Amino acid sequence: MRERCLATMNSLIAKQIATSTTSVQARHGACPTTIAMKHLSVVMKTVCSWLRLPMAAIASGLWLASAASAQQGTAQAASPPAAEASPIKVTPYGTLYFNLFDNSAGTNNADVPLWSTPGTGNLSASARQTRLGLRVTGVTAAHAAVTAVVEADFFGGFPAVGIGDNMGVVRVRLANVRLDWQHTSLVIGQDWMVFAPANPVSLAAAGIPLMAATGNPWARLPQVRGEWHDRVVLLQGAVLAPSTGDFTSSYLAQPASGASSEMPFLQGRAALVSSNWRGLKRPASIGVSGQYGRARIVSTTTDRTLDARGVAVDWSVPIVSRVTLTGEAFTGRNLAAFQAGIFQGVNPDSTIANGGPGAIEARGGWTQVVASVHARLSLQATYGLDDPRDDTLTSVSRRDWRLRNTATAIGFIHKLSPQLSWSLEDRRLVTQFAVTGRRTTNHINLATTFTF
């Protein structure tokens, strides 16, 4: 029955279309559009007549269907294409520090002391060595893998309010971009300097490295650094901001003596490296580094340029599988930018310089033995010495120069988990002054860190 009905309808539609086509061609010629529209009208009339439906119902249905189709097409055209996944990966990281400390006498800085001073003992706690950072990976440029890092802590001083001792000011530590090829690298931004790059292990001293001003020159400076390496050799060279340790402005950038010389710092280092020292499956390195720069001292009575130069040797060598010996030794002049010379670089009225400014020469170093008693427990024993040359500290006026500074530290670090650690460290500082004599302070530091 269904087939007969459909055949009858098709026959009627065909007959009506043939009659309509002959009529349209007679009146309008063979216009395809007109013929197609006439065919559609004939089909609709025939269907309506066969189904006994009003013509308006069919027209309304077709209009609604057409509108819905157009709306769907517009929505699809307006929808943006799905964004491709970005290859850039941003990873937050950090270490939360809590340090409880006690000083038996005065120090220049209570939580991370550099030398002993006159004064009474004190006890307090701090979290300002906490550091936070972002690391960016997944970028390539010029056939190099590109990484970037920005890192800050809260060791930039204190606000001038009554409770400011618990409000450490944010300080930039690192802010650099690194491009790595197969054997070469390029670093642009603020990073650790090339000269004397090693630091002792310590949870008590992180805002300032352990043994600073007692044999450990250190700095993080804006620089452009190039590196070349293979399996056993590492060569580094850098042009750095000329920081000479005498910057005094608290807000506006004003040139210190290094910037006034109009010459950047130049540093280089050559090192032998091994990823498996003597078959112990432990890394090792032995390096030699150098620093050269200038400082221009300008006053109402003088205009003199002094060198800021130094040479250092650094080492990190496993003695046996669980014991590593690390350290540095240096000599140089006008190295206050790196807190060497017990943070003394220029003698403003040196007798050697006929009452004018003269560079303070110094030598020193530090060494540390780290013994890994267990996978989660290590012991550290460290000694450091900074000894400026006495004749470069003689001056026309009477000044209480720091003549010699030594530090001895013993402690341990216990890892409760890969993220949570605690340590106890006892450091003894002995500082010899030109006028006030010898000062001694014991600094005990109980530290807890959480790393993520």
DRENMARLUM-279819 format. One record per residue (C-alpha): residue number from 1; residue in one letter; y, x, z. Coordinates in Angstrom, 1 decimal, decimal comma. Example, Ala and Ser with C-alpha at 12.3 -4.5 7.8 and 13.67 -1.06 7.14 Angstrom:
// DRENMARLUM-279819
  num  residu       v       u       w
    1       A    -4,5    12,3     7,8
    2       S    -1,1    13,7     7,1
END
This chain:
// DRENMARLUM-279819
  num  residu       v       u       w
    1       M     0,0     0,0     0,0
    2       R     2,4     2,8     1,0
    3       E     1,8     4,6    -2,3
    4       R     2,5     1,4    -4,4
    5       C     5,8     0,8    -2,5
    6       L     6,9     4,4    -3,0
    7       A     5,9     4,2    -6,7
    8       T     7,8     1,0    -7,2
    9       M    10,9     2,5    -5,5
   10       N    10,8     5,6    -7,6
   11       S    10,5     3,5   -10,7
   12       L    13,5     1,4    -9,8
   13       I    15,6     4,5    -8,9
   14       A    14,7     6,2   -12,2
   15       K    15,6     3,1   -14,2
   16       Q    18,9     2,7   -12,4
   17       I    19,8     6,4   -12,9
   18       A    19,0     6,3   -16,6
   19       T    21,2     3,2   -17,1
   20       S    24,0     4,7   -15,0
   21       T    23,8     8,0   -16,8
   22       T    24,2     6,3   -20,2
   23       S    27,2     4,3   -18,9
   24       V    28,9     7,3   -17,3
   25       Q    28,5     9,5   -20,4
   26       A    30,0     6,8   -22,6
   27       R    33,0     6,5   -20,4
   28       H    33,6    10,1   -19,0
   29       G    31,6    12,5   -21,2
   30       A    29,0    14,8   -19,8
   31       C    30,8    15,9   -16,6
   32       P    28,0    17,2   -14,2
   33       T    29,9    16,4   -11,0
   34       T    30,7    12,8   -12,0
   35       I    27,1    12,3   -13,1
   36       A    25,8    13,7    -9,8
   37       M    28,1    11,5    -7,7
   38       K    27,1     8,4    -9,7
   39       H    23,4     9,3    -9,2
   40       L    23,9     9,5    -5,4
   41       S    25,7     6,1    -5,4
   42       V    22,8     4,6    -7,4
   43       V    20,2     6,0    -5,1
   44       M    22,0     4,7    -2,0
   45       K    22,4     1,2    -3,5
   46       T    18,8     1,0    -4,5
   47       V    17,5     2,2    -1,1
   48       C    19,8    -0,3     0,7
   49       S    18,6    -3,1    -1,6
   50       W    15,0    -2,3    -1,1
   51       L    15,3    -1,9     2,7
   52       R    17,7    -4,9     2,9
   53       L    20,2    -2,7     4,9
   54       P    24,0    -2,8     4,5
   55       M    25,5     0,0     2,5
   56       A    27,9     0,9     5,4
   57       A    25,0     1,8     7,7
   58       I    23,6     4,3     5,2
   59       A    27,1     5,8     4,6
   60       S    27,7     6,1     8,4
   61       G    24,4     7,9     9,0
   62       L    25,0    10,4     6,2
   63       W    28,5    11,1     7,5
   64       L    27,3    11,7    11,0
   65       A    24,5    14,0     9,8
   66       S    27,0    15,9     7,6
   67       A    29,4    16,3    10,5
   68       A    26,7    17,6    12,9
   69       S    25,5    20,1    10,3
   70       A    29,0    21,3     9,7
   71       Q    29,6    21,7    13,4
   72       Q    26,4    23,6    13,9
   73       G    27,3    25,9    11,0
   74       T    30,8    26,5    12,5
   75       A    29,4    27,4    15,9
   76       Q    26,9    29,8    14,3
   77       A    29,7    31,5    12,3
   78       A    31,9    31,7    15,4
   79       S    29,2    33,3    17,6
   80       P    29,7    37,1    17,6
   81       P    26,7    39,2    16,8
   82       A    24,8    40,6    19,7
   83       A    26,3    43,9    20,9
   84       E    24,1    47,0    20,6
   85       A    23,1    48,7    23,9
   86       S    25,4    51,6    24,7
   87       P    23,8    55,0    25,0
   88       I    26,3    56,0    27,7
   89       K    24,9    56,1    31,2
   90       V    27,2    56,2    34,3
   91       T    25,5    57,2    37,5
   92       P    27,2    57,0    40,9
   93       Y    26,2    59,6    43,5
   94       G    27,3    60,9    46,8
   95       T    26,6    62,3    50,2
   96       L    27,7    60,7    53,4
   97       Y    28,5    63,2    56,1
   98       F    28,8    62,7    59,9
   99       N    29,6    65,8    61,9
  100       L    29,7    66,0    65,7
  101       F    31,2    69,4    66,8
  102       D    32,3    71,4    69,8
  103       N    34,5    74,5    69,9
  104       S    34,5    76,7    72,9
  105       A    38,0    77,9    72,2
  106       G    40,8    77,5    69,6
  107       T    40,2    77,7    65,9
  108       N    42,5    77,3    62,8
  109       N    40,5    74,2    61,8
  110       A    38,4    72,2    64,3
  111       D    35,7    70,7    62,2
  112       V    35,1    73,6    59,7
  113       P    36,7    76,6    61,4
  114       L    37,5    79,8    59,4
  115       W    38,8    82,0    62,3
  116       S    39,3    82,0    66,0
  117       T    42,8    81,4    67,5
  118       P    44,3    81,1    71,0
  119       G    43,7    77,7    72,4
  120       T    41,4    75,5    74,5
  121       G    38,0    74,2    73,7
  122       N    37,6    70,8    72,1
  123       L    35,0    68,2    71,0
  124       S    35,2    65,6    68,3
  125       A    33,5    64,1    65,3
  126       S    34,4    63,6    61,6
  127       A    33,2    61,9    58,4
  128       R    35,8    63,5    56,1
  129       Q    33,3    65,8    54,4
  130       T    31,7    62,8    52,7
  131       R    31,8    63,1    48,9
  132       L    31,5    60,5    46,2
  133       G    31,2    61,0    42,4
  134       L    30,3    59,6    39,0
  135       R    28,2    61,4    36,4
  136       V    28,3    60,3    32,8
  137       T    25,4    61,2    30,4
  138       G    24,0    60,0    27,1
  139       V    26,9    61,2    24,8
  140       T    26,5    63,6    21,9
  141       A    29,3    65,4    20,0
  142       A    29,3    68,3    17,6
  143       H    25,5    68,5    18,0
  144       A    25,9    69,0    21,7
  145       A    24,8    67,0    24,7
  146       V    27,9    65,9    26,5
  147       T    28,1    65,2    30,3
  148       A    31,0    64,5    32,5
  149       V    31,5    64,4    36,3
  150       V    34,3    63,4    38,7
  151       E    33,8    64,1    42,4
  152       A    36,0    63,7    45,4
  153       D    35,9    64,0    49,2
  154       F    38,2    63,2    52,1
  155       F    39,1    66,8    53,0
  156       G    42,6    66,7    51,6
  157       G    44,5    66,6    54,9
  158       F    45,6    63,8    57,2
  159       P    48,3    61,1    57,1
  160       A    51,1    61,6    59,5
  161       V    50,2    58,8    61,9
  162       G    48,9    58,8    65,4
  163       I    45,4    58,0    64,4
  164       G    45,4    60,0    61,2
  165       D    42,6    62,3    62,4
  166       N    40,2    59,5    61,3
  167       M    41,8    58,9    57,9
  168       G    41,0    61,9    55,8
  169       V    43,0    62,0    52,5
  170       V    41,1    61,9    49,2
  171       R    40,8    65,3    47,5
  172       V    39,6    66,1    44,0
  173       R    36,6    68,4    44,0
  174       L    35,3    68,3    40,4
  175       A    36,6    66,7    37,2
  176       N    35,1    68,2    34,1
  177       V    33,4    67,6    30,8
  178       R    30,4    69,9    29,7
  179       L    29,0    70,4    26,2
  180       D    25,6    72,0    26,0
  181       W    24,0    73,4    22,9
  182       Q    20,7    75,3    22,7
  183       H    22,0    78,6    24,1
  184       T    25,8    78,0    24,7
  185       S    27,9    75,7    26,8
  186       L    31,6    74,8    27,1
  187       V    33,1    73,4    30,3
  188       I    36,6    71,9    30,3
  189       G    38,2    70,7    33,6
  190       Q    38,0    71,5    37,3
  191       D    34,8    73,2    38,4
  192       W    33,6    76,0    40,6
  193       M    35,0    79,4    39,5
  194       V    33,0    82,1    37,8
  195       F    33,9    84,9    40,3
  196       A    31,6    85,1    43,3
  197       P    29,9    81,8    42,6
  198       A    27,3    81,7    45,4
  199       N    27,6    79,7    48,7
  200       P    25,4    79,6    51,8
  201       V    23,3    76,6    52,7
  202       S    24,9    74,4    55,5
  203       L    25,4    70,8    56,4
  204       A    28,1    71,8    59,0
  205       A    30,4    73,3    56,3
  206       A    30,7    71,3    53,1
  207       G    34,4    70,6    52,7
  208       I    34,9    74,3    52,9
  209       P    31,8    76,5    52,3
  210       L    30,2    78,4    55,1
  211       M    31,5    81,9    55,6
  212       A    34,9    81,2    53,9
  213       A    37,4    83,8    55,2
  214       T    34,4    85,8    56,5
  215       G    33,2    87,3    53,3
  216       N    32,7    84,3    51,0
  217       P    35,4    84,0    48,3
  218       W    35,4    80,5    46,7
  219       A    37,5    78,1    44,7
  220       R    37,3    75,1    42,4
  221       L    39,9    75,5    39,7
  222       P    41,0    73,9    36,4
  223       Q    39,5    76,0    33,7
  224       V    38,0    76,4    30,2
  225       R    34,7    78,2    30,5
  226       G    32,2    79,4    27,9
  227       E    28,6    80,3    28,6
  228       W    25,7    81,9    26,8
  229       H    22,2    82,1    28,1
  230       D    18,6    82,7    27,2
  231       R    15,6    83,1    29,4
  232       V    16,7    86,1    31,4
  233       V    20,5    86,6    30,7
  234       L    23,5    84,4    31,6
  235       L    27,0    85,4    30,4
  236       Q    30,1    83,5    31,5
  237       G    33,8    83,8    30,7
  238       A    36,7    81,6    31,8
  239       V    40,4    81,1    31,6
  240       L    41,6    79,4    34,8
  241       A    44,7    78,0    36,5
  242       P    46,5    80,9    38,3
  243       S    46,2    79,8    41,9
  244       T    47,3    82,5    44,3
  245       G    47,0    80,7    47,6
  246       D    50,7    80,3    48,3
  247       F    51,3    76,8    47,1
  248       T    53,5    74,9    49,6
  249       S    54,7    71,7    48,0
  250       S    53,2    68,5    49,5
  251       Y    53,9    66,2    46,6
  252       L    55,7    67,6    43,5
  253       A    54,1    70,3    41,4
  254       Q    56,2    73,4    41,9
  255       P    55,1    76,9    40,6
  256       A    53,7    79,3    43,1
  257       S    53,6    83,1    42,5
  258       G    50,6    82,9    40,2
  259       A    52,1    80,3    37,9
  260       S    55,4    82,2    38,0
  261       S    53,6    85,2    36,4
  262       E    53,1    83,1    33,3
  263       M    49,5    84,5    33,0
  264       P    46,3    82,6    33,7
  265       F    43,5    83,9    35,8
  266       L    40,7    85,6    33,8
  267       Q    37,1    85,7    35,1
  268       G    33,7    86,9    33,8
  269       R    30,2    87,2    35,0
  270       A    26,9    88,6    33,8
  271       A    23,7    87,8    35,5
  272       L    19,9    88,3    35,2
  273       V    18,0    85,1    35,9
  274       S    14,4    84,1    36,3
  275       S    12,7    80,7    36,8
  276       N     9,6    82,3    38,2
  277       W    10,6    85,4    40,2
  278       R     7,6    87,8    40,6
  279       G     5,2    84,9    40,1
  280       L     6,4    83,1    43,2
  281       K     7,4    80,0    41,2
  282       R    10,9    80,3    42,7
  283       P    14,2    80,8    40,8
  284       A    16,2    84,0    41,2
  285       S    19,5    85,5    40,0
  286       I    21,5    88,7    40,4
  287       G    25,0    88,8    39,0
  288       V    28,2    90,9    38,7
  289       S    31,5    89,1    38,3
  290       G    35,2    90,1    38,0
  291       Q    38,6    88,4    38,4
  292       Y    42,0    89,4    37,1
  293       G    45,4    87,7    37,4
  294       R    49,0    88,3    38,5
  295       A    51,4    87,0    41,1
  296       R    55,2    87,3    40,6
  297       I    57,1    87,5    43,9
  298       V    60,7    86,5    43,5
  299       S    63,3    86,5    46,3
  300       T    67,0    87,2    46,7
  301       T    66,3    90,9    47,1
  302       T    63,2    91,5    44,9
  303       D    61,4    90,5    41,8
  304       R    58,0    92,1    41,7
  305       T    54,6    91,4    40,0
  306       L    51,4    92,2    41,8
  307       D    47,8    92,1    40,5
  308       A    45,3    89,7    41,9
  309       R    42,0    91,3    41,0
  310       G    38,5    91,7    42,4
  311       V    34,8    92,6    41,7
  312       A    31,8    90,9    43,3
  313       V    28,1    91,1    43,3
  314       D    25,9    88,0    44,1
  315       W    22,2    87,6    44,6
  316       S    19,6    84,9    45,3
  317       V    16,1    86,4    45,5
  318       P    12,9    85,0    47,0
  319       I    11,4    87,6    49,3
  320       V     8,1    85,7    49,7
  321       S     7,2    82,2    48,6
  322       R     8,9    80,6    51,6
  323       V    11,8    83,0    52,3
  324       T    14,9    83,5    50,2
  325       L    17,7    86,1    50,6
  326       T    21,1    85,0    49,2
  327       G    24,5    86,6    49,5
  328       E    27,6    88,3    48,0
  329       A    29,7    91,4    48,4
  330       F    33,3    91,8    47,1
  331       T    36,3    94,0    47,0
  332       G    39,7    93,4    45,7
  333       R    43,4    92,7    46,3
  334       N    45,6    89,7    46,6
  335       L    42,7    87,3    46,8
  336       A    44,1    84,7    49,2
  337       A    43,5    82,0    46,5
  338       F    39,8    82,4    47,3
  339       Q    40,4    82,6    51,1
  340       A    39,5    86,3    51,0
  341       G    41,4    88,9    53,0
  342       I    41,0    86,3    55,8
  343       F    43,3    84,1    53,7
  344       Q    46,0    86,8    53,4
  345       G    47,1    88,0    49,9
  346       V    50,6    89,4    50,0
  347       N    52,4    91,5    52,7
  348       P    56,1    90,4    52,2
  349       D    57,5    93,6    53,7
  350       S    54,9    96,2    53,3
  351       T    55,6    99,7    54,5
  352       I    53,5   101,0    51,6
  353       A    55,8    99,2    49,1
  354       N    59,0   100,5    50,8
  355       G    59,7    97,3    52,6
  356       G    59,0    95,1    49,6
  357       P    56,0    92,8    48,9
  358       G    52,6    94,5    48,6
  359       A    49,1    93,3    47,8
  360       I    46,7    93,1    50,7
  361       E    43,4    94,8    49,9
  362       A    40,2    93,5    51,3
  363       R    36,4    93,9    51,2
  364       G    33,6    92,0    52,7
  365       G    30,5    89,8    52,0
  366       W    27,9    87,6    53,5
  367       T    24,2    87,2    53,4
  368       Q    21,8    84,4    54,4
  369       V    18,1    84,2    55,0
  370       V    16,5    80,8    54,4
  371       A    12,9    80,2    55,6
  372       S    11,1    77,0    54,5
  373       V     8,9    76,4    57,5
  374       H     7,7    73,1    56,1
  375       A     8,5    71,0    53,1
  376       R    11,0    69,1    55,2
  377       L    12,2    71,8    57,6
  378       S    14,1    75,0    56,9
  379       L    15,7    77,6    59,1
  380       Q    19,0    79,5    58,2
  381       A    20,4    82,7    59,6
  382       T    23,8    83,9    58,1
  383       Y    26,2    86,7    58,7
  384       G    29,6    87,2    57,1
  385       L    32,4    89,8    57,3
  386       D    36,0    90,0    55,8
  387       D    37,8    93,2    56,5
  388       P    41,3    93,8    55,0
  389       R    42,5    97,4    54,7
  390       D    44,6    98,1    57,7
  391       D    47,2   100,2    55,9
  392       T    48,0    97,3    53,5
  393       L    48,7    95,1    56,6
  394       T    51,4    97,4    58,1
  395       S    54,8    95,8    57,7
  396       V    58,4    96,5    58,6
  397       S    58,6    93,4    60,9
  398       R    56,1    92,8    63,7
  399       R    53,4    90,4    62,4
  400       D    50,2    89,3    64,0
  401       W    48,0    90,0    61,0
  402       R    44,3    89,1    61,0
  403       L    42,7    92,5    60,8
  404       R    39,0    91,7    60,8
  405       N    36,9    88,5    60,9
  406       T    33,2    88,1    61,4
  407       A    30,8    85,1    61,7
  408       T    27,2    84,7    62,7
  409       A    25,4    81,4    62,2
  410       I    21,9    80,2    63,0
  411       G    20,6    76,7    62,4
  412       F    18,0    74,4    60,9
  413       I    17,9    71,5    58,5
  414       H    15,3    68,7    58,8
  415       K    14,7    66,2    56,0
  416       L    13,6    62,9    57,5
  417       S    13,3    61,6    53,9
  418       P    14,6    62,7    50,5
  419       Q    17,8    60,9    51,3
  420       L    18,3    61,4    55,1
  421       S    18,7    64,8    56,7
  422       W    20,1    66,2    60,0
  423       S    20,9    69,7    61,2
  424       L    22,1    71,7    64,1
  425       E    24,1    74,9    63,6
  426       D    25,7    77,3    66,0
  427       R    28,4    79,6    64,6
  428       R    30,1    82,5    66,5
  429       L    33,5    83,6    65,1
  430       V    35,1    86,9    66,2
  431       T    38,7    87,5    64,9
  432       Q    40,7    90,7    65,5
  433       F    44,5    90,2    65,4
  434       A    47,1    93,0    65,1
  435       V    49,2    91,9    68,1
  436       T    47,2    89,4    70,2
  437       G    43,9    91,2    70,0
  438       R    40,4    89,8    69,8
  439       R    39,6    86,1    69,9
  440       T    36,1    84,6    70,0
  441       T    34,9    81,0    69,5
  442       N    31,5    79,4    69,4
  443       H    31,3    76,3    67,1
  444       I    28,3    74,0    67,5
  445       N    27,8    71,3    64,8
  446       L    25,4    68,5    64,7
  447       A    25,3    67,0    61,2
  448       T    23,7    63,9    59,6
  449       T    23,8    63,3    55,9
  450       F    22,6    60,5    53,6
  451       T    22,4    61,3    49,9
  452       F    22,2    58,9    47,0
END
